[in-house]
Amino acid sequence: MTPGLVSTIIPVFNRPAQLREAAQSVLDQDYRPIEVIVVDDGSTDDTFATAQALASAHPEIVRAVTKSNGGPGLAREHCRVLAQG
């Protein structure tokens, strides 16, 4: 755990446009330090590529991970163990 760090987990499945909006909403917040963990839940479109682009654009804040489709609860749990905040 990192003191003061706020972790945001964004589970996503086949929603690249909504992913960009959700991530931008978190990035626009004034509070720091933050981390954003995007977990692609086995999307069949370009959602994971969008997540990777966000991670490349904000490498100090955004991480992109992927897993086989299991639903939002399992996706959140997958990232909970990765979160540092």
mmCIF file as gemmi writes it, N, C-alpha and C atoms, coordinates in Angstrom:
data_model
loop_
_atom_site.group_PDB
_atom_site.id
_atom_site.type_symbol
_atom_site.label_atom_id
_atom_site.label_alt_id
_atom_site.label_comp_id
_atom_site.label_asym_id
_atom_site.label_entity_id
_atom_site.label_seq_id
_atom_site.pdbx_PDB_ins_code
_atom_site.Cartn_x
_atom_site.Cartn_y
_atom_site.Cartn_z
_atom_site.occupancy
_atom_site.B_iso_or_equiv
_atom_site.pdbx_formal_charge
_atom_site.auth_seq_id
_atom_site.auth_asym_id
_atom_site.pdbx_PDB_model_num
ATOM 1 N N . MET Axp A 1 ? 0.845 -1.188 0 1 0 ? 1 A 1
ATOM 2 C CA . MET Axp A 1 ? 0 0 0 1 0 ? 1 A 1
ATOM 3 C C . MET Axp A 1 ? 0.884 1.241 0 1 0 ? 1 A 1
ATOM 4 N N . THR Axp A 2 ? 0.454 2.213 -0.749 1 0 ? 2 A 1
ATOM 5 C CA . THR Axp A 2 ? 1.145 3.493 -0.81 1 0 ? 2 A 1
ATOM 6 C C . THR Axp A 2 ? 0.289 4.525 -0.074 1 0 ? 2 A 1
ATOM 7 N N . PRO Axp A 3 ? 0.809 5.161 0.965 1 0 ? 3 A 1
ATOM 8 C CA . PRO Axp A 3 ? 0.016 6.127 1.724 1 0 ? 3 A 1
ATOM 9 C C . PRO Axp A 3 ? -0.548 7.237 0.834 1 0 ? 3 A 1
ATOM 10 N N . GLY Axp A 4 ? -1.838 7.495 0.988 1 0 ? 4 A 1
ATOM 11 C CA . GLY Axp A 4 ? -2.5 8.569 0.259 1 0 ? 4 A 1
ATOM 12 C C . GLY Axp A 4 ? -2.903 8.241 -1.165 1 0 ? 4 A 1
ATOM 13 N N . LEU Axp A 5 ? -2.414 7.12 -1.702 1 0 ? 5 A 1
ATOM 14 C CA . LEU Axp A 5 ? -2.729 6.753 -3.087 1 0 ? 5 A 1
ATOM 15 C C . LEU Axp A 5 ? -4.171 6.284 -3.193 1 0 ? 5 A 1
ATOM 16 N N . VAL Axp A 6 ? -4.874 6.809 -4.181 1 0 ? 6 A 1
ATOM 17 C CA . VAL Axp A 6 ? -6.237 6.373 -4.472 1 0 ? 6 A 1
ATOM 18 C C . VAL Axp A 6 ? -6.194 5.529 -5.739 1 0 ? 6 A 1
ATOM 19 N N . SER Axp A 7 ? -6.701 4.307 -5.631 1 0 ? 7 A 1
ATOM 20 C CA . SER Axp A 7 ? -6.754 3.393 -6.772 1 0 ? 7 A 1
ATOM 21 C C . SER Axp A 7 ? -8.159 3.378 -7.343 1 0 ? 7 A 1
ATOM 22 N N . THR Axp A 8 ? -8.234 3.482 -8.658 1 0 ? 8 A 1
ATOM 23 C CA . THR Axp A 8 ? -9.509 3.361 -9.353 1 0 ? 8 A 1
ATOM 24 C C . THR Axp A 8 ? -9.419 2.162 -10.274 1 0 ? 8 A 1
ATOM 25 N N . ILE Axp A 9 ? -10.365 1.254 -10.152 1 0 ? 9 A 1
ATOM 26 C CA . ILE Axp A 9 ? -10.424 0.061 -10.993 1 0 ? 9 A 1
ATOM 27 C C . ILE Axp A 9 ? -11.561 0.251 -11.98 1 0 ? 9 A 1
ATOM 28 N N . ILE Axp A 10 ? -11.244 0.074 -13.264 1 0 ? 10 A 1
ATOM 29 C CA . ILE Axp A 10 ? -12.256 0.208 -14.311 1 0 ? 10 A 1
ATOM 30 C C . ILE Axp A 10 ? -12.361 -1.122 -15.049 1 0 ? 10 A 1
ATOM 31 N N . PRO Axp A 11 ? -13.393 -1.934 -14.727 1 0 ? 11 A 1
ATOM 32 C CA . PRO Axp A 11 ? -13.62 -3.146 -15.514 1 0 ? 11 A 1
ATOM 33 C C . PRO Axp A 11 ? -14.352 -2.767 -16.797 1 0 ? 11 A 1
ATOM 34 N N . VAL Axp A 12 ? -13.986 -3.396 -17.914 1 0 ? 12 A 1
ATOM 35 C CA . VAL Axp A 12 ? -14.606 -3.014 -19.18 1 0 ? 12 A 1
ATOM 36 C C . VAL Axp A 12 ? -14.701 -4.226 -20.105 1 0 ? 12 A 1
ATOM 37 N N . PHE Axp A 13 ? -15.789 -4.276 -20.854 1 0 ? 13 A 1
ATOM 38 C CA . PHE Axp A 13 ? -16.013 -5.33 -21.841 1 0 ? 13 A 1
ATOM 39 C C . PHE Axp A 13 ? -16.655 -4.704 -23.069 1 0 ? 13 A 1
ATOM 40 N N . ASN Axp A 14 ? -15.921 -4.674 -24.16 1 0 ? 14 A 1
ATOM 41 C CA . ASN Axp A 14 ? -16.437 -4.188 -25.459 1 0 ? 14 A 1
ATOM 42 C C . ASN Axp A 14 ? -17.028 -2.777 -25.385 1 0 ? 14 A 1
ATOM 43 N N . ARG Axp A 15 ? -16.342 -1.86 -24.743 1 0 ? 15 A 1
ATOM 44 C CA . ARG Axp A 15 ? -16.81 -0.479 -24.629 1 0 ? 15 A 1
ATOM 45 C C . ARG Axp A 15 ? -15.64 0.499 -24.701 1 0 ? 15 A 1
ATOM 46 N N . PRO Axp A 16 ? -14.941 0.584 -25.837 1 0 ? 16 A 1
ATOM 47 C CA . PRO Axp A 16 ? -13.765 1.468 -25.902 1 0 ? 16 A 1
ATOM 48 C C . PRO Axp A 16 ? -14.104 2.949 -25.712 1 0 ? 16 A 1
ATOM 49 N N . ALA Axp A 17 ? -15.209 3.422 -26.25 1 0 ? 17 A 1
ATOM 50 C CA . ALA Axp A 17 ? -15.559 4.843 -26.106 1 0 ? 17 A 1
ATOM 51 C C . ALA Axp A 17 ? -15.869 5.174 -24.645 1 0 ? 17 A 1
ATOM 52 N N . GLN Axp A 18 ? -16.623 4.318 -23.972 1 0 ? 18 A 1
ATOM 53 C CA . GLN Axp A 18 ? -16.953 4.556 -22.576 1 0 ? 18 A 1
ATOM 54 C C . GLN Axp A 18 ? -15.708 4.434 -21.701 1 0 ? 18 A 1
ATOM 55 N N . LEU Axp A 19 ? -14.781 3.571 -22.082 1 0 ? 19 A 1
ATOM 56 C CA . LEU Axp A 19 ? -13.53 3.442 -21.342 1 0 ? 19 A 1
ATOM 57 C C . LEU Axp A 19 ? -12.749 4.749 -21.391 1 0 ? 19 A 1
ATOM 58 N N . ARG Axp A 20 ? -12.646 5.342 -22.572 1 0 ? 20 A 1
ATOM 59 C CA . ARG Axp A 20 ? -11.942 6.623 -22.694 1 0 ? 20 A 1
ATOM 60 C C . ARG Axp A 20 ? -12.602 7.679 -21.808 1 0 ? 20 A 1
ATOM 61 N N . GLU Axp A 21 ? -13.916 7.736 -21.796 1 0 ? 21 A 1
ATOM 62 C CA . GLU Axp A 21 ? -14.639 8.703 -20.965 1 0 ? 21 A 1
ATOM 63 C C . GLU Axp A 21 ? -14.393 8.456 -19.48 1 0 ? 21 A 1
ATOM 64 N N . ALA Axp A 22 ? -14.486 7.209 -19.053 1 0 ? 22 A 1
ATOM 65 C CA . ALA Axp A 22 ? -14.309 6.882 -17.637 1 0 ? 22 A 1
ATOM 66 C C . ALA Axp A 22 ? -12.889 7.205 -17.179 1 0 ? 22 A 1
ATOM 67 N N . ALA Axp A 23 ? -11.91 6.828 -17.974 1 0 ? 23 A 1
ATOM 68 C CA . ALA Axp A 23 ? -10.519 7.103 -17.603 1 0 ? 23 A 1
ATOM 69 C C . ALA Axp A 23 ? -10.256 8.6 -17.568 1 0 ? 23 A 1
ATOM 70 N N . GLN Axp A 24 ? -10.782 9.324 -18.542 1 0 ? 24 A 1
ATOM 71 C CA . GLN Axp A 24 ? -10.57 10.775 -18.564 1 0 ? 24 A 1
ATOM 72 C C . GLN Axp A 24 ? -11.209 11.44 -17.351 1 0 ? 24 A 1
ATOM 73 N N . SER Axp A 25 ? -12.351 10.943 -16.922 1 0 ? 25 A 1
ATOM 74 C CA . SER Axp A 25 ? -13.01 11.482 -15.741 1 0 ? 25 A 1
ATOM 75 C C . SER Axp A 25 ? -12.111 11.355 -14.512 1 0 ? 25 A 1
ATOM 76 N N . VAL Axp A 26 ? -11.453 10.218 -14.363 1 0 ? 26 A 1
ATOM 77 C CA . VAL Axp A 26 ? -10.548 10.028 -13.233 1 0 ? 26 A 1
ATOM 78 C C . VAL Axp A 26 ? -9.314 10.917 -13.385 1 0 ? 26 A 1
ATOM 79 N N . LEU Axp A 27 ? -8.741 10.958 -14.586 1 0 ? 27 A 1
ATOM 80 C CA . LEU Axp A 27 ? -7.536 11.761 -14.818 1 0 ? 27 A 1
ATOM 81 C C . LEU Axp A 27 ? -7.786 13.247 -14.603 1 0 ? 27 A 1
ATOM 82 N N . ASP Axp A 28 ? -9.013 13.696 -14.819 1 0 ? 28 A 1
ATOM 83 C CA . ASP Axp A 28 ? -9.359 15.114 -14.654 1 0 ? 28 A 1
ATOM 84 C C . ASP Axp A 28 ? -9.477 15.544 -13.194 1 0 ? 28 A 1
ATOM 85 N N . GLN Axp A 29 ? -9.51 14.599 -12.274 1 0 ? 29 A 1
ATOM 86 C CA . GLN Axp A 29 ? -9.626 14.956 -10.86 1 0 ? 29 A 1
ATOM 87 C C . GLN Axp A 29 ? -8.352 15.642 -10.377 1 0 ? 29 A 1
ATOM 88 N N . ASP Axp A 30 ? -8.492 16.517 -9.396 1 0 ? 30 A 1
ATOM 89 C CA . ASP Axp A 30 ? -7.356 17.267 -8.859 1 0 ? 30 A 1
ATOM 90 C C . ASP Axp A 30 ? -6.519 16.464 -7.87 1 0 ? 30 A 1
ATOM 91 N N . TYR Axp A 31 ? -7.14 15.511 -7.191 1 0 ? 31 A 1
ATOM 92 C CA . TYR Axp A 31 ? -6.431 14.775 -6.143 1 0 ? 31 A 1
ATOM 93 C C . TYR Axp A 31 ? -5.299 13.946 -6.749 1 0 ? 31 A 1
ATOM 94 N N . ARG Axp A 32 ? -4.176 13.943 -6.09 1 0 ? 32 A 1
ATOM 95 C CA . ARG Axp A 32 ? -3.041 13.097 -6.433 1 0 ? 32 A 1
ATOM 96 C C . ARG Axp A 32 ? -2.417 12.626 -5.135 1 0 ? 32 A 1
ATOM 97 N N . PRO Axp A 33 ? -1.843 11.486 -5.063 1 0 ? 33 A 1
ATOM 98 C CA . PRO Axp A 33 ? -1.512 10.538 -6.119 1 0 ? 33 A 1
ATOM 99 C C . PRO Axp A 33 ? -2.682 9.594 -6.426 1 0 ? 33 A 1
ATOM 100 N N . ILE Axp A 34 ? -2.768 9.188 -7.678 1 0 ? 34 A 1
ATOM 101 C CA . ILE Axp A 34 ? -3.794 8.248 -8.113 1 0 ? 34 A 1
ATOM 102 C C . ILE Axp A 34 ? -3.167 7.171 -8.986 1 0 ? 34 A 1
ATOM 103 N N . GLU Axp A 35 ? -3.878 6.059 -9.074 1 0 ? 35 A 1
ATOM 104 C CA . GLU Axp A 35 ? -3.569 5.045 -10.073 1 0 ? 35 A 1
ATOM 105 C C . GLU Axp A 35 ? -4.89 4.576 -10.661 1 0 ? 35 A 1
ATOM 106 N N . VAL Axp A 36 ? -4.855 4.261 -11.935 1 0 ? 36 A 1
ATOM 107 C CA . VAL Axp A 36 ? -6.031 3.742 -12.631 1 0 ? 36 A 1
ATOM 108 C C . VAL Axp A 36 ? -5.639 2.38 -13.189 1 0 ? 36 A 1
ATOM 109 N N . ILE Axp A 37 ? -6.402 1.368 -12.806 1 0 ? 37 A 1
ATOM 110 C CA . ILE Axp A 37 ? -6.165 0.033 -13.339 1 0 ? 37 A 1
ATOM 111 C C . ILE Axp A 37 ? -7.367 -0.33 -14.202 1 0 ? 37 A 1
ATOM 112 N N . VAL Axp A 38 ? -7.111 -0.483 -15.486 1 0 ? 38 A 1
ATOM 113 C CA . VAL Axp A 38 ? -8.154 -0.87 -16.428 1 0 ? 38 A 1
ATOM 114 C C . VAL Axp A 38 ? -8.028 -2.366 -16.658 1 0 ? 38 A 1
ATOM 115 N N . VAL Axp A 39 ? -9.114 -3.097 -16.443 1 0 ? 39 A 1
ATOM 116 C CA . VAL Axp A 39 ? -9.099 -4.54 -16.71 1 0 ? 39 A 1
ATOM 117 C C . VAL Axp A 39 ? -10.081 -4.843 -17.823 1 0 ? 39 A 1
ATOM 118 N N . ASP Axp A 40 ? -9.526 -5.305 -18.93 1 0 ? 40 A 1
ATOM 119 C CA . ASP Axp A 40 ? -10.344 -5.739 -20.061 1 0 ? 40 A 1
ATOM 120 C C . ASP Axp A 40 ? -10.82 -7.159 -19.757 1 0 ? 40 A 1
ATOM 121 N N . ASP Axp A 41 ? -12.114 -7.348 -19.733 1 0 ? 41 A 1
ATOM 122 C CA . ASP Axp A 41 ? -12.718 -8.625 -19.349 1 0 ? 41 A 1
ATOM 123 C C . ASP Axp A 41 ? -12.99 -9.494 -20.579 1 0 ? 41 A 1
ATOM 124 N N . GLY Axp A 42 ? -11.94 -9.711 -21.381 1 0 ? 42 A 1
ATOM 125 C CA . GLY Axp A 42 ? -12.063 -10.594 -22.54 1 0 ? 42 A 1
ATOM 126 C C . GLY Axp A 42 ? -12.809 -9.997 -23.711 1 0 ? 42 A 1
ATOM 127 N N . SER Axp A 43 ? -12.655 -8.711 -23.932 1 0 ? 43 A 1
ATOM 128 C CA . SER Axp A 43 ? -13.35 -8.051 -25.045 1 0 ? 43 A 1
ATOM 129 C C . SER Axp A 43 ? -12.988 -8.669 -26.384 1 0 ? 43 A 1
ATOM 130 N N . THR Axp A 44 ? -13.914 -8.544 -27.321 1 0 ? 44 A 1
ATOM 131 C CA . THR Axp A 44 ? -13.716 -9.075 -28.67 1 0 ? 44 A 1
ATOM 132 C C . THR Axp A 44 ? -13.554 -7.961 -29.696 1 0 ? 44 A 1
ATOM 133 N N . ASP Axp A 45 ? -13.404 -6.742 -29.234 1 0 ? 45 A 1
ATOM 134 C CA . ASP Axp A 45 ? -13.205 -5.607 -30.13 1 0 ? 45 A 1
ATOM 135 C C . ASP Axp A 45 ? -11.871 -4.94 -29.782 1 0 ? 45 A 1
ATOM 136 N N . ASP Axp A 46 ? -11.741 -3.645 -30.01 1 0 ? 46 A 1
ATOM 137 C CA . ASP Axp A 46 ? -10.47 -2.955 -29.766 1 0 ? 46 A 1
ATOM 138 C C . ASP Axp A 46 ? -10.385 -2.317 -28.372 1 0 ? 46 A 1
ATOM 139 N N . THR Axp A 47 ? -11.168 -2.81 -27.429 1 0 ? 47 A 1
ATOM 140 C CA . THR Axp A 47 ? -11.166 -2.253 -26.08 1 0 ? 47 A 1
ATOM 141 C C . THR Axp A 47 ? -9.794 -2.36 -25.422 1 0 ? 47 A 1
ATOM 142 N N . PHE Axp A 48 ? -9.14 -3.524 -25.515 1 0 ? 48 A 1
ATOM 143 C CA . PHE Axp A 48 ? -7.843 -3.661 -24.863 1 0 ? 48 A 1
ATOM 144 C C . PHE Axp A 48 ? -6.802 -2.761 -25.525 1 0 ? 48 A 1
ATOM 145 N N . ALA Axp A 49 ? -6.88 -2.581 -26.828 1 0 ? 49 A 1
ATOM 146 C CA . ALA Axp A 49 ? -5.968 -1.651 -27.507 1 0 ? 49 A 1
ATOM 147 C C . ALA Axp A 49 ? -6.185 -0.232 -26.992 1 0 ? 49 A 1
ATOM 148 N N . THR Axp A 50 ? -7.424 0.138 -26.733 1 0 ? 50 A 1
ATOM 149 C CA . THR Axp A 50 ? -7.733 1.445 -26.156 1 0 ? 50 A 1
ATOM 150 C C . THR Axp A 50 ? -7.132 1.556 -24.756 1 0 ? 50 A 1
ATOM 151 N N . ALA Axp A 51 ? -7.258 0.503 -23.967 1 0 ? 51 A 1
ATOM 152 C CA . ALA Axp A 51 ? -6.674 0.495 -22.614 1 0 ? 51 A 1
ATOM 153 C C . ALA Axp A 51 ? -5.156 0.637 -22.684 1 0 ? 51 A 1
ATOM 154 N N . GLN Axp A 52 ? -4.53 -0.059 -23.61 1 0 ? 52 A 1
ATOM 155 C CA . GLN Axp A 52 ? -3.079 0.034 -23.768 1 0 ? 52 A 1
ATOM 156 C C . GLN Axp A 52 ? -2.655 1.434 -24.203 1 0 ? 52 A 1
ATOM 157 N N . ALA Axp A 53 ? -3.451 2.063 -25.061 1 0 ? 53 A 1
ATOM 158 C CA . ALA Axp A 53 ? -3.146 3.431 -25.495 1 0 ? 53 A 1
ATOM 159 C C . ALA Axp A 53 ? -3.23 4.398 -24.312 1 0 ? 53 A 1
ATOM 160 N N . LEU Axp A 54 ? -4.217 4.217 -23.461 1 0 ? 54 A 1
ATOM 161 C CA . LEU Axp A 54 ? -4.328 5.053 -22.254 1 0 ? 54 A 1
ATOM 162 C C . LEU Axp A 54 ? -3.125 4.852 -21.345 1 0 ? 54 A 1
ATOM 163 N N . ALA Axp A 55 ? -2.701 3.604 -21.188 1 0 ? 55 A 1
ATOM 164 C CA . ALA Axp A 55 ? -1.539 3.31 -20.35 1 0 ? 55 A 1
ATOM 165 C C . ALA Axp A 55 ? -0.269 3.916 -20.948 1 0 ? 55 A 1
ATOM 166 N N . SER Axp A 56 ? -0.148 3.895 -22.254 1 0 ? 56 A 1
ATOM 167 C CA . SER Axp A 56 ? 1.019 4.497 -22.914 1 0 ? 56 A 1
ATOM 168 C C . SER Axp A 56 ? 1.026 6.015 -22.769 1 0 ? 56 A 1
ATOM 169 N N . ALA Axp A 57 ? -0.151 6.612 -22.832 1 0 ? 57 A 1
ATOM 170 C CA . ALA Axp A 57 ? -0.261 8.068 -22.726 1 0 ? 57 A 1
ATOM 171 C C . ALA Axp A 57 ? -0.041 8.556 -21.296 1 0 ? 57 A 1
ATOM 172 N N . HIS Axp A 58 ? -0.328 7.703 -20.306 1 0 ? 58 A 1
ATOM 173 C CA . HIS Axp A 58 ? -0.215 8.073 -18.886 1 0 ? 58 A 1
ATOM 174 C C . HIS Axp A 58 ? 0.48 6.951 -18.114 1 0 ? 58 A 1
ATOM 175 N N . PRO Axp A 59 ? 1.732 6.646 -18.459 1 0 ? 59 A 1
ATOM 176 C CA . PRO Axp A 59 ? 2.384 5.463 -17.868 1 0 ? 59 A 1
ATOM 177 C C . PRO Axp A 59 ? 2.589 5.534 -16.362 1 0 ? 59 A 1
ATOM 178 N N . GLU Axp A 60 ? 2.631 6.726 -15.798 1 0 ? 60 A 1
ATOM 179 C CA . GLU Axp A 60 ? 2.825 6.859 -14.361 1 0 ? 60 A 1
ATOM 180 C C . GLU Axp A 60 ? 1.526 6.666 -13.587 1 0 ? 60 A 1
ATOM 181 N N . ILE Axp A 61 ? 0.392 6.622 -14.296 1 0 ? 61 A 1
ATOM 182 C CA . ILE Axp A 61 ? -0.91 6.547 -13.618 1 0 ? 61 A 1
ATOM 183 C C . ILE Axp A 61 ? -1.726 5.328 -14.046 1 0 ? 61 A 1
ATOM 184 N N . VAL Axp A 62 ? -1.787 5.041 -15.343 1 0 ? 62 A 1
ATOM 185 C CA . VAL Axp A 62 ? -2.707 4.031 -15.873 1 0 ? 62 A 1
ATOM 186 C C . VAL Axp A 62 ? -1.977 2.718 -16.168 1 0 ? 62 A 1
ATOM 187 N N . ARG Axp A 63 ? -2.586 1.615 -15.719 1 0 ? 63 A 1
ATOM 188 C CA . ARG Axp A 63 ? -2.129 0.269 -16.066 1 0 ? 63 A 1
ATOM 189 C C . ARG Axp A 63 ? -3.273 -0.444 -16.777 1 0 ? 63 A 1
ATOM 190 N N . ALA Axp A 64 ? -2.934 -1.222 -17.782 1 0 ? 64 A 1
ATOM 191 C CA . ALA Axp A 64 ? -3.93 -1.994 -18.523 1 0 ? 64 A 1
ATOM 192 C C . ALA Axp A 64 ? -3.623 -3.477 -18.362 1 0 ? 64 A 1
ATOM 193 N N . VAL Axp A 65 ? -4.635 -4.224 -17.945 1 0 ? 65 A 1
ATOM 194 C CA . VAL Axp A 65 ? -4.496 -5.671 -17.831 1 0 ? 65 A 1
ATOM 195 C C . VAL Axp A 65 ? -5.677 -6.317 -18.541 1 0 ? 65 A 1
ATOM 196 N N . THR Axp A 66 ? -5.535 -7.575 -18.861 1 0 ? 66 A 1
ATOM 197 C CA . THR Axp A 66 ? -6.618 -8.295 -19.521 1 0 ? 66 A 1
ATOM 198 C C . THR Axp A 66 ? -6.778 -9.659 -18.864 1 0 ? 66 A 1
ATOM 199 N N . LYS Axp A 67 ? -7.968 -10.198 -18.964 1 0 ? 67 A 1
ATOM 200 C CA . LYS Axp A 67 ? -8.268 -11.527 -18.44 1 0 ? 67 A 1
ATOM 201 C C . LYS Axp A 67 ? -9.397 -12.118 -19.266 1 0 ? 67 A 1
ATOM 202 N N . SER Axp A 68 ? -9.588 -13.42 -19.153 1 0 ? 68 A 1
ATOM 203 C CA . SER Axp A 68 ? -10.7 -14.039 -19.873 1 0 ? 68 A 1
ATOM 204 C C . SER Axp A 68 ? -12.013 -13.568 -19.265 1 0 ? 68 A 1
ATOM 205 N N . ASN Axp A 69 ? -13.049 -13.569 -20.075 1 0 ? 69 A 1
ATOM 206 C CA . ASN Axp A 69 ? -14.346 -13.047 -19.652 1 0 ? 69 A 1
ATOM 207 C C . ASN Axp A 69 ? -14.901 -13.834 -18.482 1 0 ? 69 A 1
ATOM 208 N N . GLY Axp A 70 ? -15.241 -13.09 -17.414 1 0 ? 70 A 1
ATOM 209 C CA . GLY Axp A 70 ? -15.814 -13.711 -16.23 1 0 ? 70 A 1
ATOM 210 C C . GLY Axp A 70 ? -16.817 -12.816 -15.538 1 0 ? 70 A 1
ATOM 211 N N . GLY Axp A 71 ? -17.049 -11.646 -16.116 1 0 ? 71 A 1
ATOM 212 C CA . GLY Axp A 71 ? -17.991 -10.713 -15.526 1 0 ? 71 A 1
ATOM 213 C C . GLY Axp A 71 ? -17.3 -9.636 -14.719 1 0 ? 71 A 1
ATOM 214 N N . PRO Axp A 72 ? -18.036 -8.555 -14.407 1 0 ? 72 A 1
ATOM 215 C CA . PRO Axp A 72 ? -17.428 -7.406 -13.743 1 0 ? 72 A 1
ATOM 216 C C . PRO Axp A 72 ? -16.926 -7.685 -12.334 1 0 ? 72 A 1
ATOM 217 N N . GLY Axp A 73 ? -17.575 -8.56 -11.609 1 0 ? 73 A 1
ATOM 218 C CA . GLY Axp A 73 ? -17.13 -8.861 -10.245 1 0 ? 73 A 1
ATOM 219 C C . GLY Axp A 73 ? -15.758 -9.519 -10.235 1 0 ? 73 A 1
ATOM 220 N N . LEU Axp A 74 ? -15.558 -10.505 -11.086 1 0 ? 74 A 1
ATOM 221 C CA . LEU Axp A 74 ? -14.26 -11.168 -11.166 1 0 ? 74 A 1
ATOM 222 C C . LEU Axp A 74 ? -13.193 -10.229 -11.725 1 0 ? 74 A 1
ATOM 223 N N . ALA Axp A 75 ? -13.593 -9.368 -12.634 1 0 ? 75 A 1
ATOM 224 C CA . ALA Axp A 75 ? -12.639 -8.399 -13.181 1 0 ? 75 A 1
ATOM 225 C C . ALA Axp A 75 ? -12.173 -7.438 -12.092 1 0 ? 75 A 1
ATOM 226 N N . ARG Axp A 76 ? -13.103 -6.945 -11.284 1 0 ? 76 A 1
ATOM 227 C CA . ARG Axp A 76 ? -12.726 -6.052 -10.182 1 0 ? 76 A 1
ATOM 228 C C . ARG Axp A 76 ? -11.814 -6.76 -9.185 1 0 ? 76 A 1
ATOM 229 N N . GLU Axp A 77 ? -12.138 -7.993 -8.859 1 0 ? 77 A 1
ATOM 230 C CA . GLU Axp A 77 ? -11.323 -8.747 -7.908 1 0 ? 77 A 1
ATOM 231 C C . GLU Axp A 77 ? -9.923 -8.987 -8.47 1 0 ? 77 A 1
ATOM 232 N N . HIS Axp A 78 ? -9.833 -9.248 -9.764 1 0 ? 78 A 1
ATOM 233 C CA . HIS Axp A 78 ? -8.537 -9.438 -10.414 1 0 ? 78 A 1
ATOM 234 C C . HIS Axp A 78 ? -7.646 -8.22 -10.178 1 0 ? 78 A 1
ATOM 235 N N . CYS Axp A 79 ? -8.216 -7.044 -10.255 1 0 ? 79 A 1
ATOM 236 C CA . CYS Axp A 79 ? -7.445 -5.802 -10.087 1 0 ? 79 A 1
ATOM 237 C C . CYS Axp A 79 ? -7.294 -5.402 -8.629 1 0 ? 79 A 1
ATOM 238 N N . ARG Axp A 80 ? -8.194 -5.79 -7.795 1 0 ? 80 A 1
ATOM 239 C CA . ARG Axp A 80 ? -8.087 -5.433 -6.38 1 0 ? 80 A 1
ATOM 240 C C . ARG Axp A 80 ? -6.749 -5.866 -5.814 1 0 ? 80 A 1
ATOM 241 N N . VAL Axp A 81 ? -6.309 -7.045 -6.2 1 0 ? 81 A 1
ATOM 242 C CA . VAL Axp A 81 ? -5.042 -7.55 -5.682 1 0 ? 81 A 1
ATOM 243 C C . VAL Axp A 81 ? -3.842 -6.821 -6.287 1 0 ? 81 A 1
ATOM 244 N N . LEU Axp A 82 ? -4.03 -6.146 -7.412 1 0 ? 82 A 1
ATOM 245 C CA . LEU Axp A 82 ? -2.958 -5.363 -8.038 1 0 ? 82 A 1
ATOM 246 C C . LEU Axp A 82 ? -2.871 -3.944 -7.491 1 0 ? 82 A 1
ATOM 247 N N . ALA Axp A 83 ? -3.972 -3.47 -6.929 1 0 ? 83 A 1
ATOM 248 C CA . ALA Axp A 83 ? -4.042 -2.067 -6.485 1 0 ? 83 A 1
ATOM 249 C C . ALA Axp A 83 ? -3.056 -1.796 -5.35 1 0 ? 83 A 1
ATOM 250 N N . GLN Axp A 84 ? -2.445 -0.63 -5.4 1 0 ? 84 A 1
ATOM 251 C CA . GLN Axp A 84 ? -1.48 -0.221 -4.389 1 0 ? 84 A 1
ATOM 252 C C . GLN Axp A 84 ? -2.051 0.809 -3.419 1 0 ? 84 A 1
ATOM 253 N N . GLY Axp A 85 ? -3.243 1.303 -3.702 1 0 ? 85 A 1
ATOM 254 C CA . GLY Axp A 85 ? -3.848 2.325 -2.847 1 0 ? 85 A 1
ATOM 255 C C . GLY Axp A 85 ? -4.895 1.777 -1.938 1 0 ? 85 A 1
